[in-house]
Amino acid sequence: GQSLEQPSEVTAVEGAIVQINCTYQTSGFYGLSWYQQHDGGAPTFLSYNALDGLEETGRFSSFLSRSDSYGYLLLQELQMKDSASYFCAVRDGGRDTGRRALTFGSGTRLQVQP
Amino acid sequence: DGGITQSPKYLFRKEGQNVTLSCEQNLNHDAMYWYRQDPGQGLRLIYYSQIVNDFQKGDIAEGYSVSREKKESFPLTVTSAQKNPTAFYLCASSPGQGHSPLHFGNGTRLTVT
C-alpha cells in the first residue's frame, strides 16, 4: 500500500518562511504533488515534483528527494490568506499498476498569525 | 468558464436511505474521481473512472456505487450499507494523461441522522 506522513499543524507569523515536510511510502512512485485547501473549500493544485530538486512558483517552492522518499513545501513571505490546510499526494501503482488516482496525506493545517 | 459542479452543497438524509451526489464537469476531462474527507483528515479515494463506461474501486469503496454513462457526469450513490456516511464528499477530474493536476468541485457536505 501507500502512506504519507506530514505534520498536523504548523504556526508562523506574517512575512516568515515555513516548511511543510512530507514523507511517503509507496509501491511505485510517479511524482509528489501539493494541494492547498481553505476551510470548507475545494483543494487546489500548487505544485508537482517528478524529479529530485526544487521547483519554484512565486512564493511557493516544492522539493523532492526520491532516494529519501521525502519532499517539502516551502512558503515564503507568508500572508494571512495562506492560512489553510496543505496536502501532499502521490500517484503510484498501488495494487493496480494502471491506477492513476492520487493518494493524499492527512494534511498540515497552517495558521498564519499577524 | 469550465469547471466541476457538485450539487447540492449540503444534503441531509435519514439513516437507511440511499442518496446520490451529483458531479458534472465541462472541462472535457477523461478521468473523474470521488474522494471522502472527514474533519481534520485527508482525502480518501472512493471510486475513480479513467474513461466512460469504466470505473474502479478506490480505497474505501464499500457502501458506495458509481456510474459513468457520460463523459461529463460521475454520480456517486451513498447506500444504506455505508456505516458512517456523514462526511464531506469531493469530486475531481483530470485530463488523465501523464501527470495532470486534479480539478476539484466545491464539495457536498452530507449529514445522515
gemmi code that builds the backbone of each chain (N, CA, C; Angstrom):
import gemmi

chains = {
    "A": [
        ("GLY", (0.827, -1.191, 0.000), (0.000, 0.000, 0.000), (0.858, 1.235, 0.000)),
        ("GLN", (0.191, 2.362, 0.182), (0.910, 3.620, 0.200), (0.494, 4.423, 1.423)),
        ("SER", (1.436, 5.200, 1.957), (1.118, 6.064, 3.083), (1.985, 7.313, 3.006)),
        ("LEU", (1.456, 8.402, 3.523), (2.169, 9.667, 3.547), (2.046, 10.247, 4.947)),
        ("GLU", (3.139, 10.846, 5.415), (3.126, 11.469, 6.730), (3.522, 12.924, 6.612)),
        ("GLN", (2.762, 13.771, 7.263), (3.076, 15.181, 7.323), (2.606, 15.704, 8.675)),
        ("PRO", (3.197, 16.800, 9.161), (2.794, 17.318, 10.478), (1.349, 17.769, 10.435)),
        ("SER", (0.672, 17.663, 11.578), (-0.750, 18.015, 11.588), (-0.970, 19.521, 11.621)),
        ("GLU", (-0.085, 20.248, 12.285), (-0.269, 21.698, 12.395), (1.061, 22.420, 12.376)),
        ("VAL", (1.055, 23.611, 11.805), (2.209, 24.499, 11.824), (1.686, 25.917, 12.021)),
        ("THR", (2.382, 26.674, 12.848), (2.017, 28.075, 13.073), (3.204, 28.955, 12.735)),
        ("ALA", (2.943, 30.072, 12.061), (4.003, 31.009, 11.705), (3.408, 32.407, 11.652)),
        ("VAL", (4.289, 33.414, 11.583), (3.826, 34.801, 11.550), (3.917, 35.346, 10.135)),
        ("GLU", (3.146, 36.367, 9.871), (3.171, 37.037, 8.574), (4.589, 37.425, 8.195)),
        ("GLY", (4.926, 37.228, 6.940), (6.236, 37.602, 6.449), (7.312, 36.547, 6.638)),
        ("ALA", (7.008, 35.534, 7.435), (8.003, 34.496, 7.724), (8.035, 33.451, 6.602)),
        ("ILE", (8.930, 32.479, 6.786), (9.050, 31.332, 5.877), (8.668, 30.076, 6.655)),
        ("VAL", (7.924, 29.193, 6.032), (7.561, 27.954, 6.699), (7.770, 26.781, 5.745)),
        ("GLN", (8.194, 25.675, 6.302), (8.439, 24.466, 5.517), (7.524, 23.356, 6.028)),
        ("ILE", (6.807, 22.719, 5.132), (5.924, 21.612, 5.489), (6.499, 20.353, 4.871)),
        ("ASN", (6.852, 19.406, 5.719), (7.506, 18.182, 5.259), (6.520, 17.069, 4.954)),
        ("CYS", (6.935, 16.184, 4.096), (6.110, 15.032, 3.735), (7.022, 13.850, 3.443)),
        ("THR", (6.793, 12.750, 4.141), (7.492, 11.509, 3.813), (6.464, 10.509, 3.315)),
        ("TYR", (6.889, 9.664, 2.404), (5.917, 8.766, 1.792), (6.494, 7.365, 1.659)),
        ("GLN", (5.573, 6.419, 1.602), (5.907, 5.022, 1.307), (4.923, 4.558, 0.245)),
        ("THR", (5.449, 4.143, -0.887), (4.581, 3.687, -1.970), (5.184, 2.460, -2.626)),
        ("SER", (4.351, 1.717, -3.294), (4.831, 0.549, -4.011), (5.405, 0.929, -5.357)),
        ("GLY", (5.091, 2.097, -5.828), (5.665, 2.662, -7.047), (5.657, 4.152, -6.842)),
        ("PHE", (6.258, 4.916, -7.705), (6.267, 6.366, -7.477), (6.241, 7.096, -8.813)),
        ("TYR", (5.288, 8.007, -8.932), (5.156, 8.768, -10.164), (5.030, 10.254, -9.875)),
        ("GLY", (5.597, 10.704, -8.763), (5.609, 12.132, -8.509), (4.892, 12.513, -7.231)),
        ("LEU", (5.311, 13.644, -6.666), (4.730, 14.185, -5.436), (4.060, 15.515, -5.755)),
        ("SER", (2.812, 15.626, -5.345), (2.045, 16.853, -5.590), (1.686, 17.516, -4.274)),
        ("TRP", (1.385, 18.801, -4.365), (0.909, 19.563, -3.198), (-0.377, 20.292, -3.568)),
        ("TYR", (-1.321, 20.257, -2.622), (-2.596, 20.929, -2.793), (-2.873, 21.795, -1.572)),
        ("GLN", (-3.581, 22.887, -1.805), (-3.995, 23.803, -0.737), (-5.516, 23.738, -0.613)),
        ("GLN", (-6.002, 23.748, 0.627), (-7.440, 23.749, 0.844), (-7.788, 24.707, 1.972)),
        ("HIS", (-8.576, 25.730, 1.648), (-9.113, 26.596, 2.688), (-10.329, 25.930, 3.308)),
        ("ASP", (-10.624, 26.298, 4.545), (-11.717, 25.671, 5.291), (-13.010, 25.641, 4.482)),
        ("GLY", (-13.569, 24.456, 4.326), (-14.843, 24.298, 3.635), (-14.767, 24.409, 2.128)),
        ("GLY", (-13.532, 24.584, 1.602), (-13.403, 24.797, 0.171), (-12.863, 23.599, -0.575)),
        ("ALA", (-12.615, 23.798, -1.829), (-12.073, 22.754, -2.687), (-10.555, 22.795, -2.655)),
        ("PRO", (-9.905, 21.648, -2.653), (-8.440, 21.638, -2.785), (-8.043, 22.215, -4.140)),
        ("THR", (-6.937, 22.960, -4.151), (-6.413, 23.487, -5.405), (-4.952, 23.090, -5.544)),
        ("PHE", (-4.570, 22.795, -6.757), (-3.221, 22.314, -7.055), (-2.198, 23.427, -6.870)),
        ("LEU", (-1.072, 23.080, -6.213), (0.011, 24.043, -6.025), (1.236, 23.693, -6.846)),
        ("SER", (1.687, 22.446, -6.723), (2.946, 22.109, -7.391), (3.075, 20.601, -7.547)),
        ("TYR", (4.051, 20.237, -8.380), (4.305, 18.824, -8.677), (5.791, 18.629, -8.901)),
        ("ASN", (6.349, 17.580, -8.286), (7.747, 17.201, -8.496), (7.796, 15.746, -8.940)),
        ("ALA", (8.366, 15.528, -10.095), (8.601, 14.152, -10.546), (10.064, 13.770, -10.355)),
        ("LEU", (10.943, 14.772, -10.428), (12.377, 14.535, -10.309), (12.921, 15.232, -9.068)),
        ("ASP", (14.078, 14.796, -8.627), (14.713, 15.396, -7.454), (15.007, 16.873, -7.696)),
        ("GLY", (14.885, 17.626, -6.637), (15.251, 19.027, -6.728), (14.115, 19.944, -6.345)),
        ("LEU", (14.356, 21.212, -6.588), (13.450, 22.274, -6.160), (12.690, 22.850, -7.353)),
        ("GLU", (11.381, 22.993, -7.183), (10.543, 23.666, -8.169), (9.996, 24.932, -7.529)),
        ("GLU", (10.163, 26.055, -8.205), (9.722, 27.326, -7.620), (8.580, 27.921, -8.432)),
        ("THR", (7.539, 28.327, -7.697), (6.414, 29.003, -8.334), (6.018, 30.174, -7.453)),
        ("GLY", (6.570, 31.337, -7.751), (6.265, 32.519, -6.962), (6.756, 32.364, -5.532)),
        ("ARG", (5.865, 32.575, -4.581), (6.252, 32.485, -3.165), (6.357, 31.040, -2.685)),
        ("PHE", (5.851, 30.119, -3.494), (5.847, 28.712, -3.085), (6.927, 27.940, -3.840)),
        ("SER", (7.593, 27.036, -3.132), (8.557, 26.136, -3.745), (8.286, 24.744, -3.216)),
        ("SER", (8.624, 23.748, -4.019), (8.469, 22.369, -3.559), (9.727, 21.597, -3.904)),
        ("PHE", (10.113, 20.722, -2.987), (11.358, 19.969, -3.107), (11.063, 18.489, -3.034)),
        ("LEU", (11.856, 17.700, -3.750), (11.706, 16.252, -3.713), (13.068, 15.579, -3.647)),
        ("SER", (13.161, 14.566, -2.798), (14.303, 13.658, -2.782), (13.749, 12.243, -2.879)),
        ("ARG", (13.860, 11.644, -4.033), (13.292, 10.304, -4.228), (14.049, 9.255, -3.424)),
        ("SER", (15.360, 9.438, -3.263), (16.147, 8.455, -2.512), (15.745, 8.431, -1.039)),
        ("ASP", (15.264, 9.575, -0.528), (14.830, 9.667, 0.873), (13.326, 9.523, 1.025)),
        ("SER", (12.598, 9.367, -0.078), (11.124, 9.322, -0.063), (10.584, 10.505, 0.743)),
        ("TYR", (11.043, 11.678, 0.374), (10.792, 12.874, 1.183), (10.619, 14.088, 0.281)),
        ("GLY", (9.729, 14.940, 0.683), (9.564, 16.189, -0.013), (9.103, 17.264, 0.946)),
        ("TYR", (9.162, 18.499, 0.527), (8.614, 19.567, 1.353), (8.064, 20.681, 0.492)),
        ("LEU", (7.164, 21.420, 1.098), (6.593, 22.627, 0.504), (7.119, 23.806, 1.309)),
        ("LEU", (7.674, 24.782, 0.624), (8.233, 25.960, 1.272), (7.389, 27.172, 0.896)),
        ("LEU", (6.891, 27.854, 1.899), (6.088, 29.038, 1.668), (6.849, 30.251, 2.210)),
        ("GLN", (7.101, 31.203, 1.350), (7.854, 32.394, 1.736), (6.929, 33.615, 1.824)),
        ("GLU", (7.425, 34.604, 2.552), (6.676, 35.863, 2.696), (5.214, 35.583, 3.025)),
        ("LEU", (5.028, 34.837, 4.096), (3.687, 34.383, 4.455), (2.695, 35.539, 4.564)),
        ("GLN", (1.494, 35.254, 4.075), (0.395, 36.206, 4.167), (-0.755, 35.532, 4.919)),
        ("MET", (-1.634, 36.356, 5.461), (-2.758, 35.811, 6.232), (-3.576, 34.849, 5.376)),
        ("LYS", (-3.687, 35.151, 4.088), (-4.501, 34.311, 3.208), (-3.891, 32.919, 2.992)),
        ("ASP", (-2.635, 32.735, 3.416), (-2.006, 31.422, 3.298), (-2.487, 30.455, 4.379)),
        ("SER", (-3.231, 30.950, 5.350), (-3.808, 30.082, 6.386), (-4.762, 29.099, 5.714)),
        ("ALA", (-4.413, 27.843, 5.778), (-5.160, 26.809, 5.057), (-4.562, 25.461, 5.427)),
        ("SER", (-5.130, 24.400, 4.888), (-4.535, 23.071, 5.021), (-3.781, 22.746, 3.746)),
        ("TYR", (-2.646, 22.084, 3.917), (-1.797, 21.736, 2.784), (-1.607, 20.220, 2.771)),
        ("PHE", (-1.849, 19.632, 1.613), (-1.792, 18.181, 1.475), (-0.723, 17.792, 0.475)),
        ("CYS", (0.086, 16.819, 0.841), (0.945, 16.190, -0.148), (0.207, 14.965, -0.694)),
        ("ALA", (0.541, 14.585, -1.905), (-0.168, 13.480, -2.556), (0.776, 12.789, -3.528)),
        ("VAL", (0.612, 11.484, -3.641), (1.418, 10.728, -4.586), (0.513, 9.956, -5.525)),
        ("ARG", (0.996, 9.778, -6.733), (0.331, 8.872, -7.654), (1.252, 7.675, -7.784)),
        ("ASP", (0.719, 6.520, -7.479), (1.561, 5.341, -7.532), (0.807, 4.203, -8.167)),
        ("GLY", (1.493, 3.076, -8.265), (0.855, 1.934, -8.886), (-0.147, 1.273, -7.978)),
        ("GLY", (0.092, 1.341, -6.677), (-0.804, 0.686, -5.738), (-0.968, -0.772, -6.082)),
        ("ARG", (-2.148, -1.278, -5.870), (-2.400, -2.686, -6.162), (-2.629, -2.903, -7.657)),
        ("ASP", (-2.897, -1.821, -8.337), (-3.201, -1.878, -9.760), (-2.231, -0.953, -10.477)),
        ("THR", (-1.347, -1.512, -11.301), (-0.321, -0.673, -11.917), (-0.934, 0.355, -12.846)),
        ("GLY", (-2.202, 0.163, -13.221), (-2.849, 1.149, -14.061), (-3.486, 2.275, -13.289)),
        ("ARG", (-3.429, 2.226, -11.990), (-4.090, 3.231, -11.148), (-3.438, 4.579, -11.330)),
        ("ARG", (-4.249, 5.560, -11.630), (-3.752, 6.906, -11.851), (-4.338, 7.877, -10.846)),
        ("ALA", (-4.939, 7.378, -9.797), (-5.525, 8.267, -8.799), (-4.467, 8.674, -7.789)),
        ("LEU", (-4.677, 9.811, -7.156), (-3.771, 10.297, -6.129), (-4.147, 9.769, -4.752)),
        ("THR", (-3.125, 9.486, -3.962), (-3.302, 9.185, -2.539), (-2.797, 10.389, -1.765)),
        ("PHE", (-3.616, 10.891, -0.852), (-3.311, 12.115, -0.119), (-2.840, 11.837, 1.297)),
        ("GLY", (-1.967, 12.720, 1.799), (-1.643, 12.711, 3.213), (-2.789, 13.290, 4.015)),
        ("SER", (-2.646, 13.282, 5.332), (-3.716, 13.754, 6.213), (-3.800, 15.271, 6.299)),
        ("GLY", (-2.796, 15.948, 5.764), (-2.865, 17.398, 5.714), (-2.163, 18.085, 6.868)),
        ("THR", (-1.614, 19.260, 6.578), (-0.985, 20.115, 7.584), (-1.762, 21.417, 7.637)),
        ("ARG", (-2.276, 21.728, 8.798), (-3.029, 22.963, 8.960), (-2.062, 24.075, 9.313)),
        ("LEU", (-1.948, 25.049, 8.428), (-1.057, 26.192, 8.633), (-1.872, 27.380, 9.142)),
        ("GLN", (-1.438, 27.904, 10.264), (-2.068, 29.112, 10.808), (-1.049, 30.243, 10.749)),
        ("VAL", (-1.372, 31.284, 10.019), (-0.508, 32.449, 9.927), (-1.046, 33.518, 10.873)),
        ("GLN", (-0.171, 33.964, 11.765), (-0.580, 34.961, 12.756), (-0.015, 36.331, 12.401)),
        ("PRO", (-0.723, 37.390, 12.812), (-0.249, 38.758, 12.485), (1.086, 39.056, 13.151)),
    ],
    "B": [
        ("ASP", (-17.214, 29.632, -18.335), (-15.989, 29.108, -17.729), (-16.144, 27.630, -17.459)),
        ("GLY", (-15.067, 26.851, -17.729), (-15.126, 25.436, -17.443), (-14.920, 25.164, -15.979)),
        ("GLY", (-15.516, 24.055, -15.526), (-15.334, 23.702, -14.133), (-16.082, 22.451, -13.775)),
        ("ILE", (-16.090, 22.170, -12.483), (-16.781, 20.993, -11.949), (-17.874, 21.482, -11.014)),
        ("THR", (-19.049, 20.960, -11.206), (-20.185, 21.360, -10.388), (-20.671, 20.189, -9.567)),
        ("GLN", (-20.698, 20.383, -8.258), (-21.264, 19.388, -7.362), (-22.528, 19.971, -6.753)),
        ("SER", (-23.536, 19.145, -6.730), (-24.779, 19.617, -6.119), (-25.462, 18.482, -5.371)),
        ("PRO", (-26.175, 18.826, -4.301), (-26.231, 20.138, -3.667), (-24.998, 20.375, -2.798)),
        ("LYS", (-24.873, 21.551, -2.231), (-23.739, 21.852, -1.354), (-23.931, 21.169, 0.002)),
        ("TYR", (-25.159, 21.161, 0.485), (-25.483, 20.497, 1.748), (-26.623, 19.517, 1.494)),
        ("LEU", (-26.531, 18.345, 2.118), (-27.537, 17.307, 1.915), (-27.781, 16.603, 3.242)),
        ("PHE", (-29.053, 16.451, 3.546), (-29.423, 15.790, 4.798), (-30.297, 14.586, 4.475)),
        ("ARG", (-29.990, 13.469, 5.108), (-30.762, 12.251, 4.883), (-30.941, 11.494, 6.183)),
        ("LYS", (-31.977, 10.685, 6.192), (-32.202, 9.790, 7.323), (-31.422, 8.503, 7.095)),
        ("GLU", (-31.014, 7.938, 8.193), (-30.296, 6.656, 8.132), (-31.170, 5.625, 7.413)),
        ("GLY", (-30.519, 4.810, 6.577), (-31.254, 3.763, 5.869), (-31.677, 4.150, 4.469)),
        ("GLN", (-31.500, 5.424, 4.122), (-31.872, 5.886, 2.782), (-30.634, 5.961, 1.901)),
        ("ASN", (-30.788, 5.572, 0.647), (-29.727, 5.811, -0.328), (-29.790, 7.276, -0.760)),
        ("VAL", (-28.645, 7.819, -1.130), (-28.618, 9.194, -1.617), (-27.579, 9.307, -2.721)),
        ("THR", (-27.906, 10.079, -3.759), (-26.996, 10.238, -4.891), (-26.469, 11.656, -4.949)),
        ("LEU", (-25.143, 11.763, -5.027), (-24.471, 13.051, -5.135), (-24.093, 13.278, -6.593)),
        ("SER", (-24.385, 14.490, -7.044), (-24.154, 14.807, -8.448), (-22.773, 15.408, -8.664)),
        ("CYS", (-22.150, 15.077, -9.780), (-20.885, 15.690, -10.194), (-20.883, 15.825, -11.705)),
        ("GLU", (-20.779, 17.057, -12.190), (-20.762, 17.331, -13.622), (-19.547, 18.190, -13.945)),
        ("GLN", (-18.867, 17.866, -15.068), (-17.735, 18.686, -15.476), (-17.849, 19.033, -16.956)),
        ("ASN", (-17.422, 20.252, -17.289), (-17.417, 20.666, -18.698), (-16.001, 21.011, -19.138)),
        ("LEU", (-15.040, 20.307, -18.562), (-13.630, 20.513, -18.896), (-13.146, 19.546, -19.960)),
        ("ASN", (-14.034, 18.679, -20.410), (-13.693, 17.652, -21.393), (-12.612, 16.695, -20.871)),
        ("HIS", (-12.614, 16.487, -19.553), (-11.643, 15.584, -18.942), (-12.098, 14.137, -19.048)),
        ("ASP", (-11.127, 13.245, -19.273), (-11.452, 11.827, -19.349), (-11.646, 11.204, -17.967)),
        ("ALA", (-10.812, 11.602, -17.017), (-10.808, 10.947, -15.711), (-11.613, 11.726, -14.678)),
        ("MET", (-12.322, 10.981, -13.847), (-13.085, 11.592, -12.749), (-12.917, 10.755, -11.495)),
        ("TYR", (-13.048, 11.421, -10.350), (-12.736, 10.802, -9.062), (-13.726, 11.239, -8.000)),
        ("TRP", (-13.926, 10.375, -7.021), (-14.664, 10.733, -5.818), (-13.775, 10.487, -4.613)),
        ("TYR", (-13.687, 11.526, -3.765), (-12.948, 11.436, -2.515), (-13.880, 11.761, -1.363)),
        ("ARG", (-13.566, 11.192, -0.238), (-14.280, 11.494, 1.002), (-13.305, 12.162, 1.958)),
        ("GLN", (-13.779, 13.201, 2.646), (-12.940, 13.883, 3.626), (-13.693, 13.981, 4.945)),
        ("ASP", (-13.083, 13.492, 6.004), (-13.631, 13.610, 7.342), (-12.906, 14.739, 8.070)),
        ("PRO", (-13.526, 15.328, 9.093), (-12.947, 16.506, 9.758), (-11.493, 16.296, 10.159)),
        ("GLY", (-10.645, 17.245, 9.772), (-9.242, 17.206, 10.148), (-8.452, 16.100, 9.486)),
        ("GLN", (-9.016, 15.524, 8.454), (-8.325, 14.400, 7.811), (-8.077, 14.670, 6.332)),
        ("GLY", (-7.313, 13.773, 5.767), (-7.023, 13.894, 4.348), (-8.153, 13.357, 3.495)),
        ("LEU", (-7.898, 13.296, 2.207), (-8.886, 12.818, 1.246), (-8.654, 11.328, 0.995)),
        ("ARG", (-9.719, 10.586, 1.063), (-9.625, 9.148, 0.796), (-10.422, 8.814, -0.457)),
        ("LEU", (-9.815, 8.015, -1.314), (-10.382, 7.715, -2.620), (-11.488, 6.679, -2.515)),
        ("ILE", (-12.653, 7.012, -3.079), (-13.795, 6.096, -3.056), (-13.858, 5.306, -4.363)),
        ("TYR", (-13.979, 6.004, -5.475), (-14.031, 5.407, -6.802), (-13.369, 6.356, -7.779)),
        ("TYR", (-12.911, 5.806, -8.885), (-12.425, 6.648, -9.953), (-12.743, 6.018, -11.288)),
        ("SER", (-12.752, 6.860, -12.316), (-13.084, 6.427, -13.665), (-12.114, 7.097, -14.627)),
        ("GLN", (-11.452, 6.298, -15.423), (-10.484, 6.863, -16.376), (-11.105, 7.084, -17.747)),
        ("ILE", (-12.280, 6.475, -17.966), (-12.914, 6.611, -19.264), (-14.389, 6.267, -19.107)),
        ("VAL", (-15.201, 6.743, -20.037), (-16.638, 6.467, -19.992), (-16.896, 4.961, -19.954)),
        ("ASN", (-17.904, 4.596, -19.185), (-18.351, 3.195, -19.052), (-17.336, 2.299, -18.369)),
        ("ASP", (-16.401, 2.905, -17.642), (-15.425, 2.125, -16.879), (-15.107, 2.850, -15.583)),
        ("PHE", (-15.007, 2.122, -14.487), (-14.631, 2.724, -13.215), (-14.011, 1.648, -12.333)),
        ("GLN", (-13.222, 2.101, -11.370), (-12.506, 1.198, -10.466), (-12.742, 1.608, -9.024)),
        ("LYS", (-12.706, 0.635, -8.149), (-12.822, 0.912, -6.719), (-11.548, 1.584, -6.219)),
        ("GLY", (-11.760, 2.499, -5.281), (-10.640, 3.100, -4.598), (-10.385, 2.376, -3.290)),
        ("ASP", (-9.919, 3.127, -2.291), (-9.529, 2.519, -1.030), (-10.700, 2.267, -0.080)),
        ("ILE", (-11.804, 2.986, -0.272), (-12.926, 2.864, 0.671), (-14.246, 2.756, -0.088)),
        ("ALA", (-14.326, 1.830, -1.045), (-15.497, 1.736, -1.921), (-16.717, 1.077, -1.271)),
        ("GLU", (-16.538, 0.373, -0.190), (-17.660, -0.361, 0.410), (-18.774, 0.583, 0.835)),
        ("GLY", (-20.003, 0.262, 0.392), (-21.149, 1.087, 0.744), (-21.419, 2.206, -0.249)),
        ("TYR", (-20.631, 2.271, -1.318), (-20.798, 3.292, -2.351), (-20.957, 2.627, -3.719)),
        ("SER", (-21.594, 3.343, -4.645), (-21.643, 2.883, -6.030), (-21.576, 4.101, -6.940)),
        ("VAL", (-21.101, 3.884, -8.164), (-20.980, 4.961, -9.139), (-21.418, 4.471, -10.506)),
        ("SER", (-21.571, 5.420, -11.430), (-21.791, 5.100, -12.834), (-21.061, 6.150, -13.654)),
        ("ARG", (-20.705, 5.781, -14.876), (-20.040, 6.749, -15.768), (-20.596, 6.514, -17.176)),
        ("GLU", (-21.834, 6.918, -17.361), (-22.508, 6.722, -18.649), (-22.182, 7.833, -19.624)),
        ("LYS", (-21.788, 8.993, -19.096), (-21.418, 10.121, -19.943), (-20.085, 10.673, -19.477)),
        ("LYS", (-19.343, 11.236, -20.370), (-18.025, 11.779, -20.032), (-18.143, 12.883, -18.987)),
        ("GLU", (-19.245, 13.658, -19.059), (-19.374, 14.830, -18.203), (-19.839, 14.509, -16.793)),
        ("SER", (-20.355, 13.316, -16.569), (-21.072, 13.049, -15.323), (-20.550, 11.813, -14.608)),
        ("PHE", (-20.441, 11.910, -13.281), (-19.926, 10.789, -12.482), (-20.649, 10.807, -11.133)),
        ("PRO", (-21.909, 10.410, -11.102), (-22.672, 10.462, -9.849), (-22.248, 9.377, -8.859)),
        ("LEU", (-22.307, 9.732, -7.600), (-21.951, 8.809, -6.510), (-23.186, 8.527, -5.672)),
        ("THR", (-23.488, 7.244, -5.479), (-24.587, 6.865, -4.603), (-24.035, 6.344, -3.285)),
        ("VAL", (-24.493, 6.957, -2.209), (-24.131, 6.504, -0.874), (-25.276, 5.589, -0.424)),
        ("THR", (-24.989, 4.328, -0.260), (-26.054, 3.386, 0.064), (-26.210, 3.231, 1.574)),
        ("SER", (-27.282, 2.567, 1.942), (-27.545, 2.344, 3.360), (-26.513, 1.399, 3.974)),
        ("ALA", (-25.729, 0.733, 3.131), (-24.680, -0.174, 3.628), (-23.453, 0.575, 4.129)),
        ("GLN", (-23.347, 1.852, 3.792), (-22.206, 2.645, 4.257), (-22.431, 2.980, 5.728)),
        ("LYS", (-21.532, 2.525, 6.588), (-21.765, 2.617, 8.032), (-21.650, 4.037, 8.594)),
        ("ASN", (-20.767, 4.815, 8.051), (-20.565, 6.184, 8.547), (-20.592, 7.158, 7.373)),
        ("PRO", (-21.753, 7.431, 6.819), (-21.821, 8.223, 5.592), (-21.646, 9.723, 5.786)),
        ("THR", (-21.795, 10.234, 6.990), (-21.658, 11.677, 7.205), (-20.228, 12.100, 6.945)),
        ("ALA", (-20.041, 12.984, 5.947), (-18.697, 13.405, 5.546), (-18.820, 14.488, 4.483)),
        ("PHE", (-17.677, 15.017, 4.101), (-17.563, 15.988, 3.006), (-17.088, 15.214, 1.784)),
        ("TYR", (-17.867, 15.257, 0.700), (-17.546, 14.486, -0.496), (-17.060, 15.417, -1.603)),
        ("LEU", (-15.915, 15.082, -2.144), (-15.290, 15.902, -3.181), (-15.162, 15.113, -4.473)),
        ("CYS", (-15.600, 15.724, -5.538), (-15.461, 15.155, -6.870), (-14.329, 15.889, -7.583)),
        ("ALA", (-13.577, 15.203, -8.391), (-12.477, 15.819, -9.119), (-12.396, 15.238, -10.519)),
        ("SER", (-11.707, 15.950, -11.386), (-11.468, 15.436, -12.734), (-10.060, 15.813, -13.166)),
        ("SER", (-9.573, 15.120, -14.159), (-8.287, 15.455, -14.752), (-8.281, 14.962, -16.192)),
        ("PRO", (-7.390, 15.532, -17.023), (-7.319, 15.066, -18.409), (-6.991, 13.586, -18.493)),
        ("GLY", (-6.264, 13.097, -17.463), (-5.969, 11.673, -17.406), (-4.687, 11.267, -18.098)),
        ("GLN", (-3.985, 12.246, -18.697), (-2.758, 11.915, -19.415), (-1.551, 12.284, -18.566)),
        ("GLY", (-0.587, 11.366, -18.435), (0.627, 11.659, -17.685), (0.311, 12.250, -16.332)),
        ("HIS", (1.151, 13.215, -15.901), (0.782, 13.925, -14.686), (-0.150, 15.060, -15.061)),
        ("SER", (-1.319, 15.037, -14.527), (-2.228, 16.162, -14.739), (-2.913, 16.448, -13.418)),
        ("PRO", (-2.879, 17.709, -12.993), (-3.459, 18.055, -11.691), (-4.950, 17.742, -11.634)),
        ("LEU", (-5.412, 17.458, -10.451), (-6.840, 17.268, -10.250), (-7.520, 18.626, -10.102)),
        ("HIS", (-8.680, 18.742, -10.731), (-9.538, 19.908, -10.563), (-10.714, 19.449, -9.716)),
        ("PHE", (-10.929, 20.123, -8.590), (-11.962, 19.704, -7.657), (-13.210, 20.565, -7.765)),
        ("GLY", (-14.359, 19.926, -7.494), (-15.582, 20.670, -7.274), (-15.589, 21.234, -5.870)),
        ("ASN", (-16.631, 21.990, -5.528), (-16.703, 22.628, -4.215), (-17.235, 21.715, -3.115)),
        ("GLY", (-17.564, 20.493, -3.478), (-17.922, 19.509, -2.464), (-19.378, 19.503, -2.073)),
        ("THR", (-19.804, 18.364, -1.547), (-21.134, 18.212, -0.953), (-20.952, 17.707, 0.463)),
        ("ARG", (-21.558, 18.434, 1.400), (-21.476, 18.006, 2.798), (-22.738, 17.207, 3.113)),
        ("LEU", (-22.550, 15.922, 3.323), (-23.669, 15.017, 3.585), (-23.779, 14.743, 5.079)),
        ("THR", (-24.968, 14.918, 5.600), (-25.240, 14.604, 7.004), (-26.357, 13.577, 7.065)),
        ("VAL", (-26.062, 12.468, 7.691), (-27.054, 11.395, 7.841), (-27.359, 11.219, 9.319)),
        ("THR", (-28.652, 11.291, 9.653), (-29.043, 11.177, 11.073), (-30.022, 10.023, 11.279)),
    ],
}
model = gemmi.Model(1)
for chain_id, residues in chains.items():
    chain = gemmi.Chain(chain_id)
    for i, (resn, *xyz) in enumerate(residues, 1):
        res = gemmi.Residue()
        res.name, res.seqid = resn, gemmi.SeqId(i, " ")
        for name, pos in zip(("N", "CA", "C"), xyz):
            atom = gemmi.Atom()
            atom.name, atom.element = name, gemmi.Element(name[0])
            atom.pos, atom.b_iso = gemmi.Position(*pos), 0.0
            res.add_atom(atom)
        chain.add_residue(res)
    model.add_chain(chain)
structure = gemmi.Structure()
structure.add_model(model)
structure.setup_entities()
